[in-house]
């Protein structure tokens, strides 16, 4: 039997936080409450979720959040 591991997720707890965030309906609530500029291409709830996940993962400086987001599967957590 040949088993190949493609990727190991060290941030498994972020999946739990993501599920709770969605179950509580927080993304919809945030998007409803925060006014958005029509030119904005990112949902406010996506940015808030990224910052919250980053805080739970060891709190990187905001200038490093983009690099941190590339290291984890942030798209999977948010969507």
C-alpha positions, 0 to 999 in steps of 0.5 A, spaced: 500 500 500 502 506 497 500 512 501 502 519 499 501 525 504 500 531 499 499 537 505 499 537 512 495 542 516 498 545 522 492 550 523 487 545 524 483 549 529 482 554 524 477 550 521 473 549 527 473 557 528 471 558 521 466 553 522 463 557 528 464 563 524 459 561 519 454 557 523 453 564 527 452 567 521 457 573 523 460 574 515 453 576 513 452 580 519 459 584 518 457 585 511 450 588 513 453 592 518 459 595 515 458 600 510 462 599 504 465 603 498 462 601 491 469 600 489 472 595 494 473 589 491 474 585 498 468 583 502 469 586 509 467 580 512 473 576 509 478 581 511 475 581 518 476 573 518 483 573 515 485 578 521 481 574 526 484 567 524 491 571 524 490 572 531 489 565 533 495 563 529 500 567 533 498 574 531 503 576 525 504 584 524 499 586 519 504 588 514 506 580 514 498 578 514 499 577 506 505 572 506 501 568 512 495 568 508 499 565 502 502 559 507 495 557 509 489 555 505 485 562 507 481 561 501 478 554 504 477 557 511 473 564 508 469 560 503 
